[in-house]
Amino acid sequence: MGLMEFFDKLAEPEDEKLMGVFKKLYGPFVQIALIYPSFRRENLPLTFFLFIFTFSVFLYHYYLLSMSIFKSLDNFELASLAFHYWMIFTFTLITLPLLIINRHKMGETHRYLQDNLGEYKSVKIYQEGKPTQYEKNKRLEFIRFLFLPGMVVCLASGLLLIPYIRRFTNPPHYSENGVNLNLPIAAWYPYSTHEGINHGLAVLGQLMTGGNLALTLGTLEVILFRVAQSIIFEYKVLQYGIETVFSRAKKLYWKRNASLAKAHIHFKDPEYQKCVTECFKECVRHHYKIRVVLAGFEYLIKWPGALAYGFGTGVIGLSLVNVLIAKESENYENVVLFLLLSVVESLNMFMLSVIGESITTETKVLRDELYFIEWYKLDITNRRMMLNFQMGVTNPVIVYAGGLVALCMDTFSSIMNTSYSFFNLVNADMGNKDEK
């Protein structure tokens, strides 16, 4: 197989419908961020340029940060700060290849999102009151969601630019091992970066890399939210479908028996029970499609979620230790800096936890909706179908990161409690040393 044939094979899933879904949900950012790069022949030049530019910039600054950590081992605060940015790069450099390798799963999951998942013959269920309101709520929820990544970006920008602007007029300031402390991110370079074109290129490189990281991580968060939001929306519509199963069965009955006068329908009527069977089957098929999309979502979030929780917990712990050290030395700029770092990581983990918790909550509501159905109006066949369906939704869905950590508010609370306990323990230990 030739090289072009290989790229043609990679591009096979990229039909107009799928690319239309990506464009509608994310604009061009999913391709620019290389989360779902296009391998169509007409897009190959741009894709190659993005690959070369992104990974060369990332790897170069990853090397600089690695050297900065090594050169700052005698300064715990400086090494911790460099290590924090190093972990963000590590997360991105692991996550991007994983997403590119599993692009088929990304495509399959989004292919289901091009249309509504439920197919209901008796009524246009997505145009009824409650589902229409759910659709409106989706837009409002997305706007509210953007507030959190927006806050993260603003905080991250402040972390980079405010100290740099404050130090801009300072004289050249290097650590003993050559780390330039006057850059937005204090880093070691193999050449002097305190003045002239070298300084400008170093600052420009850091800002470009930071912007690229923000674009990649922000797009990934939006993708996870969009897919999760679609799953939650479909669960709500399915709950409404179960709630209205008997009213939909009546409408289907009158469609099939238009010649009959619209008299009272007895629930033991065999023809009516057949209509109930059809309506139940629509709900079952709808639930199956939701689970397919949910399986794709769980596959996509498995390792990025695990890395985010693991790295985030480590960063929060390091940041709190540095807050105490900075407080002891009365370096209040670093106190604010490391507190903001912990806030940024806390917000990221909070978003993941809310997404997982929301999915779990909707599956519980679905279970309760089916449990309280008027089962006594069903014949034996429909009761059996309802019981089989009920067995499939009895256990609520819990989304796991890495197959180990549940994405829920309990996990988030546990991490925050552990971090706070660690903070108190270190603070008490420092207090005892001062007394001695």
One Martini backbone bead per residue (centre of mass of N, CA, C, O) as a GRO file, in nm:
protein
  436
    1MET     BB    1   0.094   0.039   0.025
    2GLY     BB    2   0.070   0.353  -0.027
    3LEU     BB    3   0.069   0.658   0.110
    4MET     BB    4  -0.194   0.770  -0.022
    5GLU     BB    5  -0.365   0.519   0.041
    6PHE     BB    6  -0.342   0.548   0.346
    7PHE     BB    7  -0.484   0.827   0.362
    8ASP     BB    8  -0.745   0.736   0.223
    9LYS     BB    9  -0.824   0.538   0.449
   10LEU     BB   10  -0.837   0.751   0.677
   11ALA     BB   11  -1.061   0.928   0.502
   12GLU     BB   12  -1.323   0.756   0.470
   13PRO     BB   13  -1.507   0.877   0.715
   14GLU     BB   14  -1.497   1.177   0.568
   15ASP     BB   15  -1.780   1.277   0.529
   16GLU     BB   16  -2.010   1.526   0.506
   17LYS     BB   17  -2.169   1.461   0.763
   18LEU     BB   18  -1.942   1.443   0.970
   19MET     BB   19  -1.806   1.720   0.908
   20GLY     BB   20  -2.067   1.876   0.972
   21VAL     BB   21  -2.074   1.811   1.273
   22PHE     BB   22  -1.802   1.936   1.349
   23LYS     BB   23  -1.864   2.221   1.241
   24LYS     BB   24  -2.118   2.275   1.415
   25LEU     BB   25  -1.979   2.221   1.705
   26TYR     BB   26  -1.647   2.338   1.641
   27GLY     BB   27  -1.563   2.400   1.379
   28PRO     BB   28  -1.212   2.415   1.303
   29PHE     BB   29  -1.073   2.319   1.580
   30VAL     BB   30  -1.053   2.003   1.554
   31GLN     BB   31  -0.827   2.033   1.331
   32ILE     BB   32  -0.626   2.240   1.449
   33ALA     BB   33  -0.588   2.059   1.724
   34LEU     BB   34  -0.567   1.745   1.624
   35ILE     BB   35  -0.818   1.562   1.714
   36TYR     BB   36  -0.946   1.568   1.394
   37PRO     BB   37  -0.782   1.513   1.138
   38SER     BB   38  -0.747   1.568   0.798
   39PHE     BB   39  -0.691   1.319   0.509
   40ARG     BB   40  -0.752   1.466   0.278
   41ARG     BB   41  -0.597   1.565  -0.001
   42GLU     BB   42  -0.677   1.877   0.021
   43ASN     BB   43  -0.572   1.872   0.348
   44LEU     BB   44  -0.275   1.772   0.384
   45PRO     BB   45  -0.097   2.028   0.396
   46LEU     BB   46  -0.226   2.143   0.654
   47THR     BB   47  -0.186   1.894   0.835
   48PHE     BB   48   0.124   1.883   0.815
   49PHE     BB   49   0.176   2.162   0.928
   50LEU     BB   50   0.039   2.118   1.204
   51PHE     BB   51   0.212   1.886   1.296
   52ILE     BB   52   0.491   2.020   1.279
   53PHE     BB   53   0.433   2.271   1.449
   54THR     BB   54   0.312   2.152   1.709
   55PHE     BB   55   0.532   1.931   1.784
   56SER     BB   56   0.781   2.114   1.773
   57VAL     BB   57   0.689   2.318   1.987
   58PHE     BB   58   0.627   2.121   2.214
   59LEU     BB   59   0.903   1.967   2.229
   60TYR     BB   60   1.084   2.209   2.277
   61HIS     BB   61   0.940   2.307   2.545
   62TYR     BB   62   0.971   2.038   2.689
   63TYR     BB   63   1.275   2.046   2.701
   64LEU     BB   64   1.307   2.316   2.851
   65LEU     BB   65   1.149   2.225   3.105
   66SER     BB   66   1.326   1.987   3.179
   67MET     BB   67   1.582   2.160   3.219
   68SER     BB   68   1.459   2.355   3.430
   69ILE     BB   69   1.422   2.147   3.649
   70PHE     BB   70   1.718   2.057   3.669
   71LYS     BB   71   1.821   2.367   3.721
   72SER     BB   72   1.598   2.388   3.994
   73LEU     BB   73   1.657   2.191   4.243
   74ASP     BB   74   1.746   2.437   4.450
   75ASN     BB   75   1.437   2.542   4.372
   76PHE     BB   76   1.132   2.451   4.458
   77GLU     BB   77   0.941   2.661   4.333
   78LEU     BB   78   1.060   2.664   4.045
   79ALA     BB   79   1.036   2.358   3.994
   80SER     BB   80   0.726   2.341   4.039
   81LEU     BB   81   0.642   2.529   3.812
   82ALA     BB   82   0.775   2.370   3.582
   83PHE     BB   83   0.627   2.101   3.648
   84HIS     BB   84   0.346   2.193   3.587
   85TYR     BB   85   0.392   2.254   3.282
   86TRP     BB   86   0.505   1.974   3.218
   87MET     BB   87   0.235   1.821   3.274
   88ILE     BB   88   0.070   1.955   3.054
   89PHE     BB   89   0.245   1.853   2.822
   90THR     BB   90   0.221   1.554   2.886
   91PHE     BB   91  -0.082   1.534   2.852
   92THR     BB   92  -0.089   1.631   2.555
   93LEU     BB   93   0.127   1.424   2.432
   94ILE     BB   94  -0.064   1.179   2.506
   95THR     BB   95  -0.356   1.255   2.406
   96LEU     BB   96  -0.329   1.316   2.106
   97PRO     BB   97  -0.238   1.034   2.001
   98LEU     BB   98  -0.481   0.881   2.117
   99LEU     BB   99  -0.696   1.031   1.945
  100ILE     BB  100  -0.576   0.967   1.666
  101ILE     BB  101  -0.581   0.657   1.689
  102ASN     BB  102  -0.908   0.691   1.789
  103ARG     BB  103  -1.077   0.833   1.549
  104HIS     BB  104  -1.300   0.626   1.490
  105LYS     BB  105  -1.452   0.674   1.759
  106MET     BB  106  -1.508   0.971   1.716
  107GLY     BB  107  -1.669   0.935   1.454
  108GLU     BB  108  -1.889   0.737   1.549
  109THR     BB  109  -2.005   0.913   1.774
  110HIS     BB  110  -2.075   1.166   1.584
  111ARG     BB  111  -2.264   1.025   1.382
  112TYR     BB  112  -2.505   1.007   1.588
  113LEU     BB  113  -2.526   1.343   1.611
  114GLN     BB  114  -2.670   1.428   1.333
  115ASP     BB  115  -2.916   1.304   1.484
  116ASN     BB  116  -3.171   1.189   1.626
  117LEU     BB  117  -3.205   0.890   1.805
  118GLY     BB  118  -3.503   0.896   1.799
  119GLU     BB  119  -3.791   0.682   1.679
  120TYR     BB  120  -4.120   0.818   1.637
  121LYS     BB  121  -4.428   0.752   1.488
  122SER     BB  122  -4.678   0.888   1.640
  123VAL     BB  123  -4.467   1.123   1.706
  124LYS     BB  124  -4.299   1.441   1.734
  125ILE     BB  125  -4.115   1.444   2.006
  126TYR     BB  126  -3.901   1.686   1.953
  127GLN     BB  127  -4.165   1.900   1.920
  128GLU     BB  128  -4.237   1.901   2.196
  129GLY     BB  129  -4.235   2.066   2.482
  130LYS     BB  130  -4.007   1.935   2.651
  131PRO     BB  131  -3.788   1.883   2.429
  132THR     BB  132  -3.775   2.181   2.346
  133GLN     BB  133  -3.672   2.278   2.623
  134TYR     BB  134  -3.419   2.105   2.628
  135GLU     BB  135  -3.289   2.243   2.380
  136LYS     BB  136  -3.270   2.523   2.506
  137ASN     BB  137  -3.097   2.435   2.752
  138LYS     BB  138  -2.845   2.354   2.595
  139ARG     BB  139  -2.756   2.640   2.517
  140LEU     BB  140  -2.732   2.753   2.806
  141GLU     BB  141  -2.531   2.540   2.911
  142PHE     BB  142  -2.303   2.609   2.712
  143ILE     BB  143  -2.262   2.898   2.803
  144ARG     BB  144  -2.197   2.824   3.097
  145PHE     BB  145  -1.959   2.639   3.035
  146LEU     BB  146  -1.771   2.858   2.898
  147PHE     BB  147  -1.701   3.003   3.162
  148LEU     BB  148  -1.488   2.804   3.273
  149PRO     BB  149  -1.275   2.805   3.044
  150GLY     BB  150  -1.256   3.113   3.049
  151MET     BB  151  -1.142   3.128   3.334
  152VAL     BB  152  -0.894   2.953   3.284
  153VAL     BB  153  -0.768   3.134   3.065
  154CYS     BB  154  -0.750   3.392   3.236
  155LEU     BB  155  -0.575   3.274   3.459
  156ALA     BB  156  -0.344   3.177   3.279
  157SER     BB  157  -0.279   3.456   3.162
  158GLY     BB  158  -0.218   3.586   3.433
  159LEU     BB  159   0.016   3.394   3.512
  160LEU     BB  160   0.195   3.495   3.267
  161LEU     BB  161   0.166   3.822   3.230
  162ILE     BB  162   0.173   3.979   3.497
  163PRO     BB  163   0.464   3.910   3.591
  164TYR     BB  164   0.599   4.004   3.328
  165ILE     BB  165   0.512   4.302   3.331
  166ARG     BB  166   0.637   4.363   3.610
  167ARG     BB  167   0.942   4.262   3.496
  168PHE     BB  168   1.016   4.419   3.232
  169THR     BB  169   1.209   4.654   3.378
  170ASN     BB  170   1.398   4.464   3.471
  171PRO     BB  171   1.674   4.330   3.515
  172PRO     BB  172   1.855   4.082   3.459
  173HIS     BB  173   1.733   3.741   3.563
  174TYR     BB  174   1.914   3.477   3.697
  175SER     BB  175   1.993   3.190   3.786
  176GLU     BB  176   2.260   2.999   3.868
  177ASN     BB  177   2.165   2.794   3.606
  178GLY     BB  178   2.012   2.990   3.375
  179VAL     BB  179   1.728   3.087   3.459
  180ASN     BB  180   1.482   3.285   3.329
  181LEU     BB  181   1.281   3.507   3.536
  182ASN     BB  182   1.157   3.727   3.301
  183LEU     BB  183   0.962   3.537   3.193
  184PRO     BB  184   0.657   3.414   3.179
  185ILE     BB  185   0.832   3.145   3.178
  186ALA     BB  186   1.052   3.010   3.361
  187ALA     BB  187   1.356   2.943   3.168
  188TRP     BB  188   1.571   2.745   2.990
  189TYR     BB  189   1.836   2.839   2.766
  190PRO     BB  190   2.100   2.800   2.523
  191TYR     BB  191   2.049   3.113   2.541
  192SER     BB  192   2.017   3.435   2.557
  193THR     BB  193   1.691   3.612   2.691
  194HIS     BB  194   1.710   3.938   2.795
  195GLU     BB  195   1.747   4.042   2.486
  196GLY     BB  196   1.622   4.125   2.207
  197ILE     BB  197   1.542   3.883   1.979
  198ASN     BB  198   1.557   3.649   2.182
  199HIS     BB  199   1.341   3.754   2.370
  200GLY     BB  200   1.111   3.778   2.163
  201LEU     BB  201   1.114   3.475   2.078
  202ALA     BB  202   1.062   3.355   2.357
  203VAL     BB  203   0.791   3.493   2.410
  204LEU     BB  204   0.648   3.407   2.150
  205GLY     BB  205   0.679   3.102   2.197
  206GLN     BB  206   0.518   3.090   2.463
  207LEU     BB  207   0.252   3.213   2.358
  208MET     BB  208   0.202   3.010   2.129
  209THR     BB  209   0.205   2.758   2.307
  210GLY     BB  210  -0.016   2.845   2.503
  211GLY     BB  211  -0.236   2.880   2.284
  212ASN     BB  212  -0.224   2.588   2.179
  213LEU     BB  213  -0.296   2.453   2.445
  214ALA     BB  214  -0.567   2.597   2.490
  215LEU     BB  215  -0.699   2.493   2.230
  216THR     BB  216  -0.673   2.190   2.282
  217LEU     BB  217  -0.805   2.173   2.569
  218GLY     BB  218  -1.064   2.330   2.505
  219THR     BB  219  -1.168   2.142   2.278
  220LEU     BB  220  -1.179   1.886   2.448
  221GLU     BB  221  -1.387   1.993   2.653
  222VAL     BB  222  -1.609   2.052   2.447
  223ILE     BB  223  -1.642   1.767   2.341
  224LEU     BB  224  -1.719   1.631   2.606
  225PHE     BB  225  -1.965   1.811   2.657
  226ARG     BB  226  -2.129   1.767   2.398
  227VAL     BB  227  -2.163   1.462   2.425
  228ALA     BB  228  -2.284   1.463   2.709
  229GLN     BB  229  -2.525   1.648   2.639
  230SER     BB  230  -2.654   1.456   2.432
  231ILE     BB  231  -2.700   1.224   2.626
  232ILE     BB  232  -2.877   1.376   2.828
  233PHE     BB  233  -3.095   1.461   2.628
  234GLU     BB  234  -3.179   1.172   2.541
  235TYR     BB  235  -3.264   1.081   2.823
  236LYS     BB  236  -3.493   1.287   2.852
  237VAL     BB  237  -3.657   1.192   2.609
  238LEU     BB  238  -3.690   0.902   2.707
  239GLN     BB  239  -3.845   0.972   2.960
  240TYR     BB  240  -4.077   1.098   2.800
  241GLY     BB  241  -4.147   0.841   2.639
  242ILE     BB  242  -4.233   0.677   2.893
  243GLU     BB  243  -4.444   0.877   3.004
  244THR     BB  244  -4.602   0.863   2.695
  245VAL     BB  245  -4.676   0.567   2.603
  246PHE     BB  246  -4.993   0.572   2.616
  247SER     BB  247  -5.053   0.823   2.443
  248ARG     BB  248  -4.904   0.713   2.192
  249ALA     BB  249  -5.075   0.456   2.161
  250LYS     BB  250  -5.339   0.602   2.102
  251LYS     BB  251  -5.250   0.751   1.846
  252LEU     BB  252  -5.175   0.492   1.692
  253TYR     BB  253  -5.454   0.362   1.705
  254TRP     BB  254  -5.608   0.593   1.548
  255LYS     BB  255  -5.440   0.567   1.290
  256ARG     BB  256  -5.523   0.256   1.240
  257ASN     BB  257  -5.842   0.354   1.336
  258ALA     BB  258  -5.999   0.592   1.173
  259SER     BB  259  -6.298   0.467   1.138
  260LEU     BB  260  -6.327   0.497   1.426
  261ALA     BB  261  -6.458   0.601   1.697
  262LYS     BB  262  -6.354   0.819   1.964
  263ALA     BB  263  -6.341   0.619   2.201
  264HIS     BB  264  -6.293   0.434   2.455
  265ILE     BB  265  -6.001   0.268   2.564
  266HIS     BB  266  -5.920  -0.047   2.634
  267PHE     BB  267  -5.638  -0.196   2.775
  268LYS     BB  268  -5.730  -0.500   2.662
  269ASP     BB  269  -5.691  -0.434   2.385
  270PRO     BB  270  -5.500  -0.588   2.149
  271GLU     BB  271  -5.443  -0.344   1.960
  272TYR     BB  272  -5.341  -0.157   2.180
  273GLN     BB  273  -5.107  -0.342   2.281
  274LYS     BB  274  -4.953  -0.325   2.013
  275CYS     BB  275  -4.898  -0.023   2.039
  276VAL     BB  276  -4.739  -0.044   2.302
  277THR     BB  277  -4.518  -0.220   2.188
  278GLU     BB  278  -4.411  -0.014   1.983
  279CYS     BB  279  -4.343   0.208   2.194
  280PHE     BB  280  -4.142   0.037   2.354
  281LYS     BB  281  -3.945  -0.023   2.121
  282GLU     BB  282  -3.862   0.270   2.078
  283CYS     BB  283  -3.726   0.297   2.357
  284VAL     BB  284  -3.522   0.068   2.328
  285ARG     BB  285  -3.377   0.177   2.076
  286HIS     BB  286  -3.298   0.443   2.201
  287HIS     BB  287  -3.127   0.324   2.432
  288TYR     BB  288  -2.919   0.181   2.254
  289LYS     BB  289  -2.802   0.434   2.118
  290ILE     BB  290  -2.710   0.572   2.375
  291ARG     BB  291  -2.509   0.345   2.460
  292VAL     BB  292  -2.324   0.376   2.218
  293VAL     BB  293  -2.240   0.669   2.274
  294LEU     BB  294  -2.145   0.616   2.565
  295ALA     BB  295  -1.918   0.421   2.489
  296GLY     BB  296  -1.758   0.629   2.328
  297PHE     BB  297  -1.720   0.830   2.558
  298GLU     BB  298  -1.571   0.638   2.754
  299TYR     BB  299  -1.335   0.589   2.560
  300LEU     BB  300  -1.240   0.890   2.532
  301ILE     BB  301  -1.219   0.950   2.862
  302LYS     BB  302  -1.044   0.744   3.003
  303TRP     BB  303  -0.742   0.874   2.985
  304PRO     BB  304  -0.781   1.179   3.007
  305GLY     BB  305  -0.921   1.158   3.284
  306ALA     BB  306  -0.695   1.016   3.440
  307LEU     BB  307  -0.477   1.232   3.389
  308ALA     BB  308  -0.630   1.473   3.507
  309TYR     BB  309  -0.656   1.362   3.795
  310GLY     BB  310  -0.360   1.296   3.851
  311PHE     BB  311  -0.228   1.571   3.784
  312GLY     BB  312  -0.416   1.752   3.951
  313THR     BB  313  -0.349   1.636   4.228
  314GLY     BB  314  -0.043   1.697   4.218
  315VAL     BB  315  -0.065   2.006   4.177
  316ILE     BB  316  -0.222   2.076   4.431
  317GLY     BB  317  -0.015   1.969   4.631
  318LEU     BB  318   0.223   2.146   4.537
  319SER     BB  319   0.086   2.422   4.567
  320LEU     BB  320   0.034   2.409   4.875
  321VAL     BB  321   0.327   2.385   4.957
  322ASN     BB  322   0.413   2.657   4.820
  323VAL     BB  323   0.233   2.839   4.982
  324LEU     BB  324   0.374   2.788   5.252
  325ILE     BB  325   0.658   2.872   5.167
  326ALA     BB  326   0.580   3.161   5.072
  327LYS     BB  327   0.465   3.250   5.345
  328GLU     BB  328   0.724   3.216   5.511
  329SER     BB  329   0.884   3.424   5.298
  330GLU     BB  330   0.682   3.655   5.203
  331ASN     BB  331   0.578   3.554   4.902
  332TYR     BB  332   0.286   3.673   4.770
  333GLU     BB  333   0.304   3.615   4.470
  334ASN     BB  334   0.330   3.300   4.504
  335VAL     BB  335   0.074   3.256   4.654
  336VAL     BB  336  -0.113   3.342   4.423
  337LEU     BB  337  -0.001   3.161   4.200
  338PHE     BB  338  -0.057   2.877   4.342
  339LEU     BB  339  -0.356   2.921   4.389
  340LEU     BB  340  -0.431   2.946   4.087
  341LEU     BB  341  -0.334   2.667   4.006
  342SER     BB  342  -0.535   2.511   4.187
  343VAL     BB  343  -0.790   2.633   4.062
  344VAL     BB  344  -0.756   2.534   3.774
  345GLU     BB  345  -0.751   2.229   3.844
  346SER     BB  346  -1.022   2.225   3.992
  347LEU     BB  347  -1.197   2.307   3.748
  348ASN     BB  348  -1.131   2.066   3.569
  349MET     BB  349  -1.237   1.846   3.769
  350PHE     BB  350  -1.519   1.962   3.799
  351MET     BB  351  -1.613   1.922   3.507
  352LEU     BB  352  -1.581   1.616   3.497
  353SER     BB  353  -1.767   1.553   3.741
  354VAL     BB  354  -2.027   1.681   3.632
  355ILE     BB  355  -2.057   1.510   3.382
  356GLY     BB  356  -2.073   1.232   3.524
  357GLU     BB  357  -2.306   1.301   3.724
  358SER     BB  358  -2.525   1.369   3.511
  359ILE     BB  359  -2.543   1.091   3.380
  360THR     BB  360  -2.615   0.932   3.635
  361THR     BB  361  -2.875   1.086   3.703
  362GLU     BB  362  -3.036   1.018   3.440
  363THR     BB  363  -3.037   0.707   3.486
  364LYS     BB  364  -3.203   0.723   3.746
  365VAL     BB  365  -3.452   0.861   3.629
  366LEU     BB  366  -3.517   0.639   3.425
  367ARG     BB  367  -3.563   0.415   3.628
  368ASP     BB  368  -3.799   0.558   3.778
  369GLU     BB  369  -3.988   0.597   3.535
  370LEU     BB  370  -4.024   0.289   3.485
  371TYR     BB  371  -4.116   0.200   3.771
  372PHE     BB  372  -4.386   0.413   3.759
  373ILE     BB  373  -4.543   0.263   3.575
  374GLU     BB  374  -4.854   0.142   3.443
  375TRP     BB  375  -4.837  -0.192   3.446
  376TYR     BB  376  -5.151  -0.281   3.472
  377LYS     BB  377  -5.191  -0.193   3.149
  378LEU     BB  378  -5.049  -0.459   3.082
  379ASP     BB  379  -4.966  -0.721   2.927
  380ILE     BB  380  -4.768  -0.988   2.932
  381THR     BB  381  -4.577  -0.907   2.705
  382ASN     BB  382  -4.521  -0.611   2.811
  383ARG     BB  383  -4.418  -0.692   3.090
  384ARG     BB  384  -4.170  -0.842   2.991
  385MET     BB  385  -4.045  -0.604   2.843
  386MET     BB  386  -4.027  -0.417   3.087
  387LEU     BB  387  -3.845  -0.601   3.262
  388ASN     BB  388  -3.607  -0.612   3.067
  389PHE     BB  389  -3.563  -0.309   3.060
  390GLN     BB  390  -3.526  -0.273   3.366
  391MET     BB  391  -3.267  -0.443   3.391
  392GLY     BB  392  -3.096  -0.242   3.200
  393VAL     BB  393  -3.161   0.024   3.420
  394THR     BB  394  -3.098  -0.030   3.723
  395ASN     BB  395  -2.807   0.044   3.678
  396PRO     BB  396  -2.624   0.299   3.698
  397VAL     BB  397  -2.424   0.507   3.527
  398ILE     BB  398  -2.061   0.491   3.545
  399VAL     BB  399  -1.797   0.695   3.488
  400TYR     BB  400  -1.464   0.608   3.396
  401ALA     BB  401  -1.124   0.667   3.475
  402GLY     BB  402  -0.925   0.415   3.375
  403GLY     BB  403  -1.133   0.210   3.531
  404LEU     BB  404  -1.129   0.354   3.845
  405VAL     BB  405  -1.238   0.653   3.828
  406ALA     BB  406  -1.503   0.829   3.919
  407LEU     BB  407  -1.723   1.056   3.760
  408CYS     BB  408  -1.773   1.258   4.041
  409MET     BB  409  -1.841   1.440   4.328
  410ASP     BB  410  -1.707   1.245   4.526
  411THR     BB  411  -1.427   1.259   4.402
  412PHE     BB  412  -1.388   1.561   4.426
  413SER     BB  413  -1.426   1.575   4.734
  414SER     BB  414  -1.195   1.384   4.805
  415ILE     BB  415  -0.966   1.555   4.683
  416MET     BB  416  -1.020   1.811   4.848
  417ASN     BB  417  -0.990   1.682   5.130
  418THR     BB  418  -0.703   1.575   5.092
  419SER     BB  419  -0.572   1.848   5.032
  420TYR     BB  420  -0.655   1.986   5.298
  421SER     BB  421  -0.518   1.784   5.487
  422PHE     BB  422  -0.235   1.825   5.373
  423PHE     BB  423  -0.219   2.124   5.436
  424ASN     BB  424  -0.254   2.098   5.747
  425LEU     BB  425  -0.014   1.912   5.797
  426VAL     BB  426   0.210   2.099   5.689
  427ASN     BB  427   0.139   2.346   5.861
  428ALA     BB  428   0.184   2.207   6.136
  429ASP     BB  429   0.479   2.129   6.087
  430MET     BB  430   0.583   2.420   6.051
  431GLY     BB  431   0.490   2.520   6.328
  432ASN     BB  432   0.671   2.325   6.496
  433LYS     BB  433   0.944   2.426   6.383
  434ASP     BB  434   0.916   2.720   6.482
  435GLU     BB  435   0.902   2.654   6.788
  436LYS     BB  436   1.193   2.513   6.785
   0.00000   0.00000   0.00000
